[in-house]
Amino acid sequence: MIANSNLSKKQQTIHSEFSLDGYGLHTGKKVSITIKHANPNNGIKFIRTDLRSNNIINALWTNVSSTNFCTTISNDKGVSVSTVEHLMSALSGMHIDNANILINNDEVPIMDGSSLPFVELLESNGIITQEIDRKVIVVKKEIMVSNNDSYVKIAPSKQFSIDFEIDFASHLVNKQACQLQLINGNYKSDISSARTFGFE
């Protein structure tokens, strides 16, 4: 069954595998990735094809090894993949639960600096609804995590909404705020084209 990008109660994967090439933002290295269909309960796995062993990295929050300038995930052997955040955002936003990502280097290509190129490729190659229920986290009470002047607060709600604010000492960015509700497949139109920015 081919699904759309609306939230499904069943797990989903891609219909047809696809490949793309690009360059790592931080390494400058040329890199190729292929995203493949995966079975239910597989999760998202990065597979380093440039390595012969210990080359599988599960995309889990517990495997985040660094957030300096980008998000890096590593396995228990120290094998890593960096700048996964745009691709992971696209997979999450399009409700892809299961996929194997073959990558021949240690950094995901930056593309245009957003998730949109990944979203468009996911859409054009199709999404399949599988027969197993999705695994979801239910927020039952308010929690907050803070670090210096930054914090994230998560509270119970009947729908998924985001209220965020940034404040940088730069006239190009300054202080900005936005409120979003992720409904009716609006991830593509409202979030996926947001780009990474940096300062010299």
PAVEX-592779 format. One line per 10 residues: their letters; for each residue y negated, x negated, z negated of N, C-alpha, C. Coordinates in steps of 0.001 Angstrom, whole numbers, plus 500000, padded with zeros to 6 digits. Each point is the difference from the previous one (the first is absolute). Layout:
a) Y:X:Z:Y:X:Z:Y:X:Z; ...
END
This chain:
miansnlskk) 501190:499157:500000:498810:500843:500000:498756:499119:500000; 499090:500232:500917:498748:499273:500046:498993:500709:499114; 499400:499259:499103:499060:500592:499048:498571:499658:500391; 499053:500683:499370:498607:499598:500140:499611:499199:498766; 498714:499686:499896:499563:499139:498903:499708:500771:498721; 500234:501313:499976:499806:500755:498771:501083:499645:498993; 499691:500194:498732:500926:499614:498945:501299:500784:500093; 501114:499284:500042:501318:500606:500045:500676:499816:498651; 500834:500954:499609:500772:499859:498771:501228:499139:500224; 500309:499722:501261:501132:499154:500353:499508:498608:500389
qqtihsefsl) 500879:499018:499853:499662:498639:500406:499800:499934:501509; 499229:499016:500430:499703:499849:501422:500112:498537:500424; 500297:499804:501282:500025:498678:500599:499434:500113:501406; 499938:498900:500724:499467:500057:501355:501104:500390:500978; 499605:500604:501105:500961:500440:501015:500434:498843:500898; 499033:499235:500492:500297:498898:500915:499361:498718:499484; 500739:498907:500086:499431:498735:499545:498914:499536:500954; 499073:499219:499487:498940:499449:500840:499590:498638:499463; 499376:499221:500871:499570:498647:499634:498528:499813:500318; 499386:499060:499310:498611:499647:500279:499764:498552:499610
dgyglhtgkk) 498985:499413:500620:499630:498610:499743:498559:499932:499518; 499703:498973:499249:498632:499794:499543:499892:498688:499260; 498926:499879:499230:499756:498773:499248:499742:500315:498534; 500471:499130:499126:499735:500151:498583:498540:499707:499696; 499382:500825:499185:498590:499817:499667:499765:498706:499237; 500855:499691:499055:499786:498851:499121:500684:498734:500506; 501121:500147:500691:500722:498827:500501:499574:499609:501412; 499514:500973:500781:499671:499740:501391:501220:499853:500888; 501176:500231:499436:501243:499827:500749:500308:501229:500858; 500558:499759:501190:500472:501098:500828:501264:500571:499376
vsitikhanp) 500117:501311:500016:501136:500648:499346:500422:501220:500800; 501300:500243:500028:500562:501190:500640:500761:500795:498958; 499843:501315:500048:500782:500859:499117:500663:501098:500817; 501164:500417:499540:500715:501141:500567:500325:500950:498863; 499621:501262:500161:500271:501007:498978:501152:500869:500481; 501057:500063:499185:501232:500671:500388:500327:501177:499085; 500722:500949:500576:500579:501130:499263:500850:499471:498842; 500020:500727:498891:500852:499622:498867:500624:501241:499386; 501138:499821:499366:500735:501109:499393:499290:500518:498754; 500345:501222:499569:499429:500542:498764:500228:499060:498815
nngikfirtd) 499039:499967:499108:500024:499174:498781:499927:498504:500276; 499755:499618:501250:499822:498582:500327:498692:499468:499426; 498961:500838:500023:498671:499549:499634:499378:499184:501120; 498886:499359:499693:499333:499124:500961:500409:498567:499695; 500566:499328:500993:500446:498615:499823:499361:499118:501067; 499448:498882:499572:499547:498962:500918:501116:498970:500129; 500327:499637:501244:501076:499047:500268:499417:498829:500785; 499942:498834:499374:499442:498802:500623:501016:499413:500979; 499792:500230:501297:500954:499535:501002:499887:498502:500259; 498952:499361:499471:499865:498553:500149:500806:499241:498955
lrsnniinal) 500621:500732:499082:500817:499391:498955:501437:500484:500123; 500950:499154:499639:501415:500344:500149:500588:500660:498764; 499407:499769:498855:500558:500558:498768:498877:500416:499058; 500366:500860:499045:499037:500492:499000:498728:500534:500656; 500176:500679:501126:498845:500361:500824:499611:501473:499929; 500560:500758:499068:499677:501420:499861:499086:500198:498795; 498894:500698:500236:499033:500275:498938:499794:501502:499933; 500369:500602:498889:499798:501433:499819:498536:500275:499674; 499433:500976:500687:498593:500344:499787:499871:500904:498780; 500039:499381:498832:499888:500701:498724:498824:499422:499224
wtnvsstnfc) 499380:500829:499185:498862:499497:499220:500419:498873:499057; 501249:500037:499575:500491:498946:499108:500132:498654:500711; 499949:499997:501335:500104:498759:500764:498645:499449:500436; 498919:500635:499558:498669:499467:500305:499803:498702:499224; 499785:498914:500725:499882:498683:499361:498575:499472:499993; 499138:500577:500838:498603:499569:500020:499134:501088:500617; 498776:500105:499498:499001:500892:500604:498711:499229:500279; 500095:498686:500141:498839:499175:500323:499703:500074:501494; 498939:500702:500358:499540:500174:501380:500883:500922:500831; 501231:500222:499577:500905:500917:500695:501149:500310:499052
ttisndkgvs) 500888:500895:500423:501176:500329:499191:501209:499241:500537; 500637:499249:499118:501194:499238:500352:501181:500515:499189; 501128:500201:500671:501224:500376:499302:501028:498891:500187; 500839:499810:498981:500987:498918:500020:501323:500490:499447; 501093:499355:500436:501297:500296:499396:500273:499007:498872; 501167:500123:499386:500282:499153:498832:500284:498544:500364; 500028:499694:501296:500165:498611:500445:498667:499377:500397; 498922:500763:499843:498679:499478:500328:499593:500158:501449; 500827:500670:500798:499655:500261:501399:499009:501156:500037; 498924:499844:500755:498919:500976:499932:499514:500449:501372
vstvehlmsa) 499272:501110:499977:499247:500500:501150:498645:500441:499465; 498931:499604:500680:498664:500329:499513:499263:500946:500947; 498894:500526:499518:499148:500963:500705:500828:501198:500466; 500766:500540:499075:500849:501157:500320:499251:501317:499842; 498780:499979:499454:499358:501232:499557:499669:500989:501113; 499597:499522:501179:499647:500943:501063:501240:500689:500563; 501054:499233:500209:501246:500591:500483:500600:500927:498954; 499990:499593:498740:500539:500857:498944:499183:501276:499850; 498691:499907:500162:499154:501193:499962:500380:500963:501117; 500215:499461:501203:500388:500844:501131:501341:500684:499749
lsgmhidnan) 500971:499251:499508:501319:500576:499724:499909:501080:498933; 499242:499739:498950:499835:500994:498941:499222:501210:500499; 498916:499742:500717:499174:501095:500493:500715:500902:500982; 500957:499431:500746:500784:500779:500958:501320:500461:499394; 500178:499762:498702:501160:500466:499235:501321:499439:500525; 499979:498689:500320:501216:499299:500403:500625:499390:498750; 501192:500453:499648:500689:499515:498803:500912:498822:500292; 500551:499952:501208:501044:499034:500327:499684:499288:501312; 499951:498676:499960:499781:499203:501208:500360:498553:499711; 500523:499334:501008:500237:498560:499936:498979:499317:500898
ilinndevpi) 499257:499064:499426:498924:499331:500722:500398:498550:500217; 500337:499662:501234:500372:498634:500349:498726:499222:500313; 499811:498875:499344:498775:499216:500163:500361:498526:500102; 499395:499297:500955:500399:498614:500255:499043:498971:499405; 499207:500438:499028:499113:499078:499296:499703:500572:498621; 499063:499390:499290:499799:500402:498607:498771:500874:499765; 499388:500515:501087:498853:500892:499830:500007:501077:501074; 499768:501240:499587:499920:501128:500932:498743:499844:500851; 500062:500270:501308:498800:499867:500835:498889:500945:499553; 498769:499515:500076:498858:500764:499504:499590:501120:500955
mdgsslpfve) 500357:499881:501276:499608:500978:501020:498478:500133:500008; 499464:501225:499867:498536:500149:500008:499415:500035:498591; 500818:499675:499004:499528:500012:498619:500191:501317:499292; 500668:500946:500674:500246:501313:499394:501470:500362:500139; 500332:501203:499526:501368:500514:500136:500204:500783:501291; 498902:500321:500694:500084:500906:501150:500960:499541:501098; 500011:498716:500409:500955:499603:501041:501451:500275:499610; 500339:499789:498732:501356:500292:499537:500267:501505:500024; 499026:500792:499582:500150:501461:499993:500241:500517:501412; 499232:499520:500953:500143:500468:501380:501371:499643:500566
llesngiitq) 500511:498820:499672:501332:499620:500463:501083:500823:499315; 499839:500280:498719:500959:500857:499295:500027:501388:500618; 498840:500542:500292:499918:501332:500607:500641:500021:501382; 499673:499014:500827:500476:500016:501382:501500:499772:500103; 500598:499363:498994:501442:499754:500024:500797:501023:499206; 499309:500926:499351:500669:501133:499367:500461:499740:498583; 500063:501074:499239:500443:499961:498608:501144:500988:499827; 501076:499564:499360:501188:500829:499804:500102:500424:498540; 500247:501288:499785:500292:500491:498656:501490:499830:499731; 500332:499386:498870:501388:499760:499628:500481:501068:499020
eidrkvivvk) 501259:499948:499629:500598:501097:499227:499940:499804:498490; 499444:498889:499563:499959:499684:498572:498601:500279:499449; 499941:500561:498798:498710:500290:499378:499207:498719:499753; 498679:500119:500131:499116:498882:499705:500001:499714:498503; 499774:498739:499664:499820:499608:498612:498499:499975:499719; 499572:500776:499031:498571:500101:499719:499724:499708:498529; 498799:499570:499742:499534:499790:498632:499123:501177:499616; 500318:500632:498898:499204:501113:499492:499139:499486:498849; 498695:500137:500150:499066:499559:498957:499897:501100:498951; 500439:499715:498791:500029:501008:498940:498870:499848:498990
keimvsnnds) 499397:498815:499948:498872:499809:499094:499063:498954:500587; 498775:500018:499541:498997:499081:500522:500280:498573:499538; 499878:499073:500941:500138:498584:499676:498832:499242:500619; 499672:498846:499442:498919:499185:500541:500365:498529:499860; 499734:499247:501053:500193:498554:500004:498663:499369:500353; 499574:499023:499216:498696:499387:500240:500101:498484:500014; 499050:499398:500681:499893:498539:500062:498523:499655:500159; 499422:499463:498947:498561:499722:499984:499224:501291:500276; 499218:500028:501085:499189:501184:500289:500695:500994:500924; 501230:499728:500382:500730:500879:500920:501051:500799:499249
yvkiapskqf) 500259:501196:500465:501062:500795:499383:500558:501011:500996; 501209:500428:499726:500648:501098:500727:500466:501006:498969; 499634:501251:500206:500433:501076:499115:500807:501000:500823; 501177:500357:499501:500877:500957:500684:500232:501175:499065; 499798:501207:500521:500124:501200:499173:500829:501052:500722; 500684:500878:499258:500780:501072:500628:499120:500885:500879; 500557:500455:501118:499274:500883:500913:501001:500731:500877; 499598:501141:500530:500870:500763:500897:499936:499477:501428; 499057:499129:500282:499892:499407:501323:499544:498554:499864; 500186:499234:501079:499662:498584:499954:498563:499810:500456
sidfeidfas) 499151:499572:499101:498603:499747:500334:499588:498637:499459; 499014:499416:500638:499514:498671:499633:498488:500055:499847; 499514:499462:498914:498561:499881:499743:499745:498534:499659; 499359:499272:500899:499859:498570:499746:498579:499515:500263; 499707:498864:499406:498664:499409:500100:500125:498491:500053; 499193:499371:500845:499924:498543:500051:498551:499583:499783; 499825:498810:499485:498652:499509:499715:500012:498486:500146; 499440:499510:501123:499970:498572:500277:498560:499504:500076; 499804:498781:499591:498665:499394:500040:499707:499484:501403; 500000:500909:500960:499714:499668:501387:499231:501155:500623
hlvnkqacql) 498932:499701:500721:499221:501066:500632:500781:500686:501119; 501068:499359:500473:500819:500598:501054:500922:501093:499462; 500333:499921:498719:500941:500952:499410:499348:500786:498867; 499431:499265:499042:499368:500628:498831:500968:500933:499277; 499475:501105:499512:500794:500978:499261:500324:501188:500897; 501286:500331:500093:500440:501122:500827:501046:500804:499241; 500046:501293:500301:500987:500878:499362:500534:500980:501029; 501219:500468:499757:500631:500945:500923:501013:500849:499247; 500122:501247:500403:501008:500908:499459:500837:500532:501154; 501314:499952:499842:500916:500427:501056:501133:500820:499420
qlingnyksd) 500448:500985:500763:501236:500715:499701:500949:499768:501162; 501190:499488:499695:500974:499739:501056:500841:501244:500230; 499583:500795:500979:500690:501246:500332:500075:500142:501511; 501008:500747:500461:500130:500357:501413:499969:498789:500932; 500599:498905:499549:500115:498839:500871:498693:499314:500322; 499005:500065:499107:498689:499424:500306:499893:498510:499677; 501090:499367:499626:499967:498559:499750:499491:499252:501230; 500501:500366:501178:499604:499289:501217:498505:500116:500249; 499462:501197:499909:498594:500211:500343:499037:499499:498932; 500401:500050:498736:499054:499734:498918:500145:498633:499335
issartfgfe) 501154:499352:500150:500227:498750:499270:500437:498846:500893; 500875:500257:500955:500699:498898:500676:499085:499044:500756; 498825:500448:500424:499105:499120:500761:499095:499152:499113; 500073:500187:498674:499197:499172:499089:500443:498546:500109; 499043:499106:500126:500320:498597:500250:499713:499102:498801; 500753:498932:499940:499740:498933:499040:498645:499363:500300; 499275:499645:498953:498772:499231:500190:500045:498780:499087; 499217:499013:500347:499959:498788:499194:498608:499403:500005; 499773:499078:499091:498705:499333:499894:500188:498504:500200; 499022:499366:500613:500052:498549:500159:499542:499311:498718
END
